[in-house]
């Protein structure tokens, strides 16, 4: 059974959300147990400070221990200062009131921090993918997950370029997983394409994620939130698949905007939480469906100064290209992880590759803090961010211009 608290009007007040967490936690069997909460990092919109305090008040006195694992995926680790900002706690609170709560970064590249929990066979991957892929995959997770009696996911649900809708078991895979499984299903998502998969509820990628999660031998619960900006519309709590399912249904109504026609020029303003192209690429993912053929999508934000701290060397090696650029010459890219190839194709969008000529459907331009020479070298366009006035795109939809503040979480699609 799913416990749900949906705002009577537009959004839940802080008290309503706090009380909902308290009511939900009363249903979770944590008395005398070791409890691990798996939470997002700073790249997701989430009322994490309120949730942190509400969960502490509801669980700490009942559980034998309660800790947090940050579902970084392959994002860089968070510093102590960043964690304190994420949770809105002071250094004094962390060393005082919350001193017995462990808060850990996931370490996806450290084999000493991972444990294998099984394998998904090549036959199963072929069945799930509809024949797009045939390979077995090792399923590994952060070993801390297995050191607890209860693992509880806490995170928002949005349309997503790889899995369809984020949240739920995605906080295990790729949130706290090893590289093999995340590389496999990210490439599977890229083969299906962002255009097809983003905002689709039941996808082959979600099935792979759920299959992998079924191998985790720990009791699992989940808080799924519907968040718009900094406001919470609803909270769903229960078994992860069930809570996620209801949250995804509401997200489809909340986080997708339908437009009558495509736009020849879109200015997507990257919010401050996206400080590298690895995450700011979401501006393209969420807007690709409404860019006209031959149109331009501009990712705007001087604060975006890196391609990727973690993966930049690999991305610079291959550049940004359409899916078919890779699939029609895979031998050239056998040594590149599937997650890197997927990111490349998702940012570049759809297109063709025929007779060694690549023709992307749209132009993707960076107006960021990344230098022009670097943009050109990775096969993306460049515009000086100081030359751009967002007002030039404002209120001009009928002319084919669209301005999107805080791009990256709301999906845009065409009607029909």
N, C-alpha and C positions, 0 to 999 in steps of 0.2 A: 504493500500500500504506500502511496505517495502522500506525504503531507505537503500541502501547498498554501502559500499565503500570497494572494494577488491583491494589489492595491484596489481599494474601493473606488478611488478617483484616478488620478494619474500615477502617483508614485507613493511608495511606503515612506512614512516618516521614520526617523531614526529609532524612535521608541517602538514603532510597529515592527521594524526589522529586528530589533533587539529581542523583542518578545517572541517573535516567530522563531528565532534561533533557539531561544530557551525552550519553547514548546517542542521543537523538533528534537533537540538533544535529549529531552526526557524520554524519547522513544528509542534512543540508541543505547544498547547494552554495554556501558563502559565501566560499570562499577568494579573497582579493583583490577581493571585491565590497563594494558599499555596501549595508548592511542596515538596514532600518527596522523596529523592533518597535512594534506598535500595542497599547496597553494600556488597561485601564479606569481610571476615577478612583476616588475614595474611596467611591462609592456602591455598589460591588459587593464581595461577600465574595470574597477572593482572597489566596493566600499570595504577595503581590507582592514583599515583601522577599527571600524565598528565591529566587523566580523571577528577580528582577533580578540577584542575585549569581551564580546558576547560569548564566544566559545570558551574563553578562559573562565568566565563567571559560571557557565553552565556545566563545564566538564571537569575543571581542575580539582575540585574537592571530591569528586567521585572516582576519578581514574587513579591508578597507581602511578602513572606518568603520562604526560602529554607533551608531544614535540611537534615541530613543523619541518617539512621538507619542501624547499622551493622548487617547483617544476620548471626548471630552466630550459629543458630540452637541450639544445646546443648553444644557448645564449651564454654570454660571459657571466662568471659568478658575481654575486652582489657583495659589496663591501658592508662592513658593520654599519656605516653611516647610511648607506642605501637601504639596508634592511630596517633600520630605525625609522627612516622616512616612509617606507612602504607600510609599516605598521603604526606609524605615528606614535612611537614611544621614545622616551628619552634614554640616554645612556644610563642614567641613574635608575630608571624603571627596569631596564633590561638586566642590570646587575643586582637589582633589589627585588621588587615585587615579582618579576618574571625570571628570576635567576635559575630556577629549576626547570625551565622550559628550554629545550634545545631547539635551535633554529639553524637548519643546515642547507647549504647549497647542494644541488645535484651536481655530480661530477661524471659526465657522460664519457669522458676520455680516459678515466682512471680505472684500469681493470681491477684494481684492489677495492674499488667501491661498488663493483657490479657483481651480480650472481646470475648464472643461467638457470632458468626455470623450465626450460623445455624447448621444443622445436615445432614449428609448423611445417608440414611436409610439402614437397613440391606438388604433389597431387592436389593438396588442399588449396595451395596458392593458385594453381591453375584453375580449379573449380571456382574459387571466389572471384578471380579476376576475369572470368569468362575467356580464358585462353590468352590474355595479354601478357602474362608472365608465367614462367614455370621454373621455380627454384625453391628449395627449402630455406628456412631462415631460423637462426638461433634467436631465442627470446631471452633477453637479459634485462634486469631491473636493478635499481639501486638496492644494495643489500640491506639498507636500513628498513625497507618496507617489510622484510621478513622477520624483523626483530620485534614486531608489535603484534598485539592481538587483533587490533582494529585499525584499518586504514580508511580515512574519510577524506574524500576529495571536496575541495571548496573552490568554486570558480564560476565565472560567467559563461554564457552560451551565446555565440555569435555565428553568423554565416562564416564558412571557412573554405579556403582555396584547395586544401588537400583532402579533408575528410568530409566536407559538406556543411557540417555545423560543429563548432568547437565544443569543448567541455566534456563532462563524463569521463569515460576511460581514456580520453586523449591526455588527461593529466598523468596517466601512467606511461602512455606511448604517444608521443615521444617525451612527455614531461620529465619522467624519471627513468628512462630506459637507456639501454645500450644502443650503439650505432647501427647494428645490422638490421634490426626490425624497422627503425625509423627511415633508413635509407631505402628499404624495400617499398614501404607503403607510400613514401613521398614520391618515388618514381612512378608507382602505380597511379597515384593521383594526377601526376603530370601527363601520363599516357592518356588518361581519360580527358584531361584538360580542365583548367580552372573554369573556363567558360561553361562547361557542362556541369561540373561537380559543385561549384560554390552555391550554397543555399539549397542543396538537395539533401533531404533528410537521410534516406537509406542508401548508402553507397558501398561499393566493394571495399573501399578503404576503411570505412567504419566497421565492416564485418571483420577485416583483418585485425583492427584494434581490439574489438570485442573478443575475438578468438584468443589473442595474446593475453588479454586481461583474465580470461578464464583459467589461465595457468597459475595465477597468483594465489597461493594457498593461505590467504588471510581474509578475515571477514571484512567486507567492503561496504561503505556507505558513501553518500554523496549529497552535497549541497550544490544545486545549480541555480544561478541567479540570472534574471533578465535585467540588464543594466542599460540605461541610456545616459551617456555622459557620466555624471557622478551620481545619478539618481537610480534607485532600484524600483523596478515595476513589479517584480514578483520573485519569490523564493520557492524552490521545490526541493524536497528532501526525501530520500528513501534509498532503495537499491539503485546503484548507479545507472543501469540501463533504463529503468523506469523513470527516475527523476529527470535524466537527460532527455528522454523522449518527450515528456510534457514541456520541458523548457525549450526544446528545439521547435515544437509546434508554435509556442508563443513567440519565439525569436523570428520565425517565418512571417508573423504578422507585424512584428515590431521593428525589425532591422532590415527590411527590404523595401526600397522605394522604387516604384515603377514609373517610367517615363514614356511618353507617347512616341518619341523619335530620338535617334542618336544625335550626338553632338560632335561638331568638327573640332572643337577645342575645349579641353577640360583642365582647369587648374585645381589640382588636388593638394590641399594644404596639409602637410604632415604635422601631426600634433607633437609636442615636445617629448612624449614618451617613446617616439620612434627616433633614435639618434644615429642610426646607421641604415643603409639601404636594405639590409637583411630584414628589417622590420618595416621600414618605410615603403618597401615594395607592396605592402598591403594596400596602399593607395591605388595601385594599378589593379591588383586582384579584385577589389570591390567595384571598380569602375569600368573595367574592360568591356562588359556587355553593352555599355551605352556610348562607347566611342564609335563614331562613324568610320566606315572603311576609308582609309587614307587620312583619318583625323589624327590629332595629337593629344596625348595625355602628358601633362607636366606635373612632376612631383616637386613640390615647392617647400623649401625650408632650409635656411642657412645653418640651422643647428644640426642638420644631417651632414656629418663630416667624414664618415667612413663608409666604405662598401660593406665590410664586415670585419670586426676585430678577430673573430674566430676563423672565419672561412675566406677572408679576403684574398689570400694567396691563391686559392683554388679558383675562385671566381675570376680573378684577373688572368688566370691561365686560359680559361675557356671563353670568357666574355658572356654576354647575354644574347640568347638565340631562341628561335622558335623550336617547338618540339621536334618537327620533322628534320631540322638541321642536325639533330642528334640521332634520331632513330634511323636515318638513311646513311649514317656513317658511324655506327656505334663502335666499330673497331678502334677508332681514333680516341674514344673516350672511356675505354674499359677500366682505366685506373681512376676515374672520377666517381666519387660516391653518388648514389642516386639522389640523395637529398640536395646536393649541390646542383646537379643537372635540373632537378625539379624547380628549385628557386630561380635558376636562369630562365627557364621557359615561362614560368609564371610571370616574371617581371616583363619579359619581352612580348608575351601574348601570342595569339594565333598567327598563322602564316603558312607559307609553303617553302619547299626547298626542292627545286627541279633543275637538272643540268648544272649542278654546283652553284646555283643562284638562289639566294635566300630573299624572300619577299614577305616581310612582316606585314600584318594587316594594318597596324597603326604605328605611328611614331611615338616612342617613349623618350621624353626629354627630362633631364635633371636640372632643376634650378635650385641647387643646394650649396653646401659648403665643400662639395667634392670638386676639385679643379677640372677645368675643361679638358686638359690632355688626358686625364684619367677617365673621364666620361667617354671620350672618343675611343680610347683604347679598349674599353669593355663593350663597345658597340651600342652605346646609348647617346642620345643627343644632349646638348648643353645649352643652357641660357643663363646669363648672369642674373642671379636672384635680385640684385639691386635694380635691374632694368624692368622688373615686373611690378605692376600695380594691380593688386587683386580686384580693385574696383573696375578694371577693364573687362572683367568677366561677370561682374555683378549685374543681376537683373537683365540678362541678355539671352535668356534661354531660347526665345523665338528666333534669334539670329544664329543659334547654334553654339553658343558659349555657355559653359556651366562652371560655376564656382562652388567648390565643396570644402568648407572649413572642417577641420578635424577629421580628415578622411581616414579610412582604413578599417572601420568597424561596420559601417552601414553599407549594405550591398545595393547596387543600382542595377536594375534590369529593365528591359523593354517590355511594354505591355504586349499581350498576345503570345 
